[in-house]
Amino acid sequence: FNINEAINFKIEEDRQKNEIPKAELDKLSEFFNYGAGKKWLDNAITWIYRRNFTYTEIKQLVKFYKTAAGQKIATEFPVIMLQSLRAGEAIKRMYGQQQKK
């Protein structure tokens, strides 16, 4: 799972909204892709995995991610997760509109 792909996806969403200046989004992208933000995020994710998985489970995950299916999910999962969250937000808005009627 590459969290940087998810972050880049969100930054691109922000670009499309045109609410944040392009230069600011460029700096944010640089920070997360090449700057200290990448290192900090990588370290944070390492600790998250350590808290949630045993060493044996991590070895099993690595083995899975070396398969074609594992590589595909590693590539697609961040976007699928964000799209799923966006769908949930849309459903929540529709529910709220129905409740107002």
PyRosetta script that sets phi, psi and omega in degrees:
from pyrosetta import init, pose_from_sequence

init()
pose = pose_from_sequence("FNINEAINFKIEEDRQKNEIPKAELDKLSEFFNYGAGKKWLDNAITWIYRRNFTYTEIKQLVKFYKTAAGQKIATEFPVIMLQSLRAGEAIKRMYGQQQKK")
pose.set_psi(1, 121.9)
pose.set_omega(1, -179.0)
pose.set_phi(2, -106.4)
pose.set_psi(2, 99.5)
pose.set_omega(2, -178.2)
pose.set_phi(3, -62.2)
pose.set_psi(3, -26.5)
pose.set_omega(3, -179.7)
pose.set_phi(4, -62.6)
pose.set_psi(4, -32.9)
pose.set_omega(4, 176.8)
pose.set_phi(5, -64.9)
pose.set_psi(5, -39.7)
pose.set_omega(5, 178.4)
pose.set_phi(6, -65.7)
pose.set_psi(6, -42.1)
pose.set_omega(6, 179.4)
pose.set_phi(7, -64.3)
pose.set_psi(7, -43.9)
pose.set_omega(7, 178.0)
pose.set_phi(8, -61.9)
pose.set_psi(8, -38.2)
pose.set_omega(8, 177.2)
pose.set_phi(9, -60.3)
pose.set_psi(9, -46.3)
pose.set_omega(9, 179.9)
pose.set_phi(10, -65.6)
pose.set_psi(10, -38.9)
pose.set_omega(10, 177.8)
pose.set_phi(11, -63.2)
pose.set_psi(11, -41.5)
pose.set_omega(11, 178.0)
pose.set_phi(12, -64.6)
pose.set_psi(12, -37.4)
pose.set_omega(12, 174.5)
pose.set_phi(13, -59.6)
pose.set_psi(13, -43.6)
pose.set_omega(13, 179.0)
pose.set_phi(14, -63.5)
pose.set_psi(14, -36.8)
pose.set_omega(14, 177.8)
pose.set_phi(15, -60.9)
pose.set_psi(15, -42.2)
pose.set_omega(15, -178.2)
pose.set_phi(16, -67.0)
pose.set_psi(16, -29.8)
pose.set_omega(16, 179.5)
pose.set_phi(17, -74.2)
pose.set_psi(17, -23.1)
pose.set_omega(17, -179.4)
pose.set_phi(18, 58.1)
pose.set_psi(18, 32.2)
pose.set_omega(18, 178.7)
pose.set_phi(19, -96.6)
pose.set_psi(19, -20.5)
pose.set_omega(19, -178.5)
pose.set_phi(20, -117.2)
pose.set_psi(20, 135.5)
pose.set_omega(20, -179.1)
pose.set_phi(21, -57.2)
pose.set_psi(21, 142.1)
pose.set_omega(21, -178.9)
pose.set_phi(22, -54.9)
pose.set_psi(22, -43.1)
pose.set_omega(22, -178.2)
pose.set_phi(23, -60.9)
pose.set_psi(23, -38.8)
pose.set_omega(23, 179.1)
pose.set_phi(24, -66.7)
pose.set_psi(24, -41.7)
pose.set_omega(24, 178.2)
pose.set_phi(25, -67.7)
pose.set_psi(25, -35.4)
pose.set_omega(25, 176.3)
pose.set_phi(26, -62.8)
pose.set_psi(26, -43.2)
pose.set_omega(26, 178.3)
pose.set_phi(27, -64.3)
pose.set_psi(27, -40.7)
pose.set_omega(27, 179.1)
pose.set_phi(28, -63.7)
pose.set_psi(28, -43.4)
pose.set_omega(28, 177.7)
pose.set_phi(29, -61.8)
pose.set_psi(29, -44.4)
pose.set_omega(29, 178.1)
pose.set_phi(30, -61.2)
pose.set_psi(30, -43.3)
pose.set_omega(30, 179.8)
pose.set_phi(31, -58.7)
pose.set_psi(31, -46.1)
pose.set_omega(31, -177.1)
pose.set_phi(32, -80.6)
pose.set_psi(32, -24.9)
pose.set_omega(32, -177.4)
pose.set_phi(33, -93.8)
pose.set_psi(33, -29.6)
pose.set_omega(33, -175.0)
pose.set_phi(34, -136.0)
pose.set_psi(34, -18.0)
pose.set_omega(34, -174.4)
pose.set_phi(35, -93.1)
pose.set_psi(35, -160.7)
pose.set_omega(35, -178.2)
pose.set_phi(36, -62.2)
pose.set_psi(36, -29.4)
pose.set_omega(36, 179.9)
pose.set_phi(37, -58.9)
pose.set_psi(37, -37.8)
pose.set_omega(37, 178.1)
pose.set_phi(38, -63.4)
pose.set_psi(38, -46.1)
pose.set_omega(38, -179.6)
pose.set_phi(39, -64.3)
pose.set_psi(39, -45.8)
pose.set_omega(39, -179.7)
pose.set_phi(40, -61.8)
pose.set_psi(40, -44.3)
pose.set_omega(40, -179.2)
pose.set_phi(41, -66.5)
pose.set_psi(41, -42.9)
pose.set_omega(41, 177.4)
pose.set_phi(42, -58.6)
pose.set_psi(42, -43.9)
pose.set_omega(42, 178.7)
pose.set_phi(43, -64.5)
pose.set_psi(43, -42.5)
pose.set_omega(43, 179.7)
pose.set_phi(44, -62.6)
pose.set_psi(44, -42.6)
pose.set_omega(44, -179.1)
pose.set_phi(45, -67.5)
pose.set_psi(45, -37.4)
pose.set_omega(45, 176.6)
pose.set_phi(46, -57.9)
pose.set_psi(46, -45.3)
pose.set_omega(46, 180.0)
pose.set_phi(47, -68.3)
pose.set_psi(47, -34.8)
pose.set_omega(47, 176.8)
pose.set_phi(48, -63.0)
pose.set_psi(48, -45.4)
pose.set_omega(48, 178.1)
pose.set_phi(49, -63.7)
pose.set_psi(49, -40.7)
pose.set_omega(49, 179.5)
pose.set_phi(50, -62.2)
pose.set_psi(50, -35.3)
pose.set_omega(50, 179.2)
pose.set_phi(51, -74.5)
pose.set_psi(51, -27.1)
pose.set_omega(51, -172.0)
pose.set_phi(52, -104.9)
pose.set_psi(52, -14.8)
pose.set_omega(52, -177.7)
pose.set_phi(53, -133.4)
pose.set_psi(53, 146.5)
pose.set_omega(53, 174.1)
pose.set_phi(54, -79.4)
pose.set_psi(54, 168.1)
pose.set_omega(54, 177.3)
pose.set_phi(55, -59.5)
pose.set_psi(55, -42.1)
pose.set_omega(55, 179.8)
pose.set_phi(56, -62.5)
pose.set_psi(56, -42.8)
pose.set_omega(56, 178.8)
pose.set_phi(57, -63.7)
pose.set_psi(57, -39.1)
pose.set_omega(57, 178.7)
pose.set_phi(58, -64.1)
pose.set_psi(58, -41.1)
pose.set_omega(58, 177.3)
pose.set_phi(59, -61.0)
pose.set_psi(59, -40.3)
pose.set_omega(59, 178.2)
pose.set_phi(60, -65.2)
pose.set_psi(60, -40.5)
pose.set_omega(60, 177.8)
pose.set_phi(61, -63.3)
pose.set_psi(61, -43.8)
pose.set_omega(61, 179.2)
pose.set_phi(62, -60.0)
pose.set_psi(62, -43.6)
pose.set_omega(62, 178.6)
pose.set_phi(63, -59.6)
pose.set_psi(63, -45.0)
pose.set_omega(63, 178.6)
pose.set_phi(64, -62.1)
pose.set_psi(64, -46.1)
pose.set_omega(64, -176.2)
pose.set_phi(65, -68.0)
pose.set_psi(65, -11.5)
pose.set_omega(65, 174.2)
pose.set_phi(66, -83.3)
pose.set_psi(66, -12.2)
pose.set_omega(66, 177.6)
pose.set_phi(67, -81.2)
pose.set_psi(67, 166.8)
pose.set_omega(67, 178.4)
pose.set_phi(68, -62.0)
pose.set_psi(68, -42.7)
pose.set_omega(68, 179.0)
pose.set_phi(69, -64.4)
pose.set_psi(69, -41.1)
pose.set_omega(69, 178.8)
pose.set_phi(70, -63.8)
pose.set_psi(70, -41.1)
pose.set_omega(70, 178.8)
pose.set_phi(71, -66.5)
pose.set_psi(71, -37.3)
pose.set_omega(71, 179.2)
pose.set_phi(72, -66.9)
pose.set_psi(72, -45.2)
pose.set_omega(72, -179.8)
pose.set_phi(73, -66.2)
pose.set_psi(73, -34.4)
pose.set_omega(73, 178.0)
pose.set_phi(74, -62.0)
pose.set_psi(74, -36.1)
pose.set_omega(74, -179.9)
pose.set_phi(75, -77.9)
pose.set_psi(75, -44.2)
pose.set_omega(75, -171.7)
pose.set_phi(76, -87.6)
pose.set_psi(76, -27.1)
pose.set_omega(76, -171.5)
pose.set_phi(77, -57.6)
pose.set_psi(77, -44.9)
pose.set_omega(77, -179.1)
pose.set_phi(78, -57.5)
pose.set_psi(78, -44.4)
pose.set_omega(78, -179.1)
pose.set_phi(79, -69.5)
pose.set_psi(79, -40.7)
pose.set_omega(79, 178.1)
pose.set_phi(80, -60.6)
pose.set_psi(80, -42.8)
pose.set_omega(80, 179.8)
pose.set_phi(81, -63.3)
pose.set_psi(81, -44.9)
pose.set_omega(81, 179.8)
pose.set_phi(82, -66.4)
pose.set_psi(82, -39.8)
pose.set_omega(82, 177.0)
pose.set_phi(83, -64.7)
pose.set_psi(83, -37.3)
pose.set_omega(83, 178.0)
pose.set_phi(84, -65.3)
pose.set_psi(84, -42.2)
pose.set_omega(84, 177.3)
pose.set_phi(85, -63.4)
pose.set_psi(85, -40.9)
pose.set_omega(85, 178.6)
pose.set_phi(86, -63.2)
pose.set_psi(86, -41.1)
pose.set_omega(86, 177.6)
pose.set_phi(87, -62.7)
pose.set_psi(87, -41.9)
pose.set_omega(87, 177.7)
pose.set_phi(88, -61.6)
pose.set_psi(88, -40.4)
pose.set_omega(88, 178.0)
pose.set_phi(89, -64.3)
pose.set_psi(89, -40.2)
pose.set_omega(89, 179.1)
pose.set_phi(90, -65.2)
pose.set_psi(90, -41.9)
pose.set_omega(90, 178.6)
pose.set_phi(91, -64.1)
pose.set_psi(91, -39.5)
pose.set_omega(91, 178.3)
pose.set_phi(92, -62.2)
pose.set_psi(92, -42.8)
pose.set_omega(92, 177.8)
pose.set_phi(93, -62.9)
pose.set_psi(93, -43.1)
pose.set_omega(93, 179.0)
pose.set_phi(94, -63.3)
pose.set_psi(94, -41.2)
pose.set_omega(94, 178.2)
pose.set_phi(95, -61.1)
pose.set_psi(95, -44.6)
pose.set_omega(95, 178.5)
pose.set_phi(96, -60.6)
pose.set_psi(96, -40.2)
pose.set_omega(96, 178.1)
pose.set_phi(97, -65.7)
pose.set_psi(97, -39.6)
pose.set_omega(97, 178.2)
pose.set_phi(98, -64.9)
pose.set_psi(98, -37.8)
pose.set_omega(98, -178.9)
pose.set_phi(99, -67.9)
pose.set_psi(99, -28.1)
pose.set_omega(99, 179.7)
pose.set_phi(100, -73.5)
pose.set_psi(100, -23.2)
pose.set_omega(100, -177.0)
pose.set_phi(101, -75.1)
pose.dump_pdb("model.pdb")
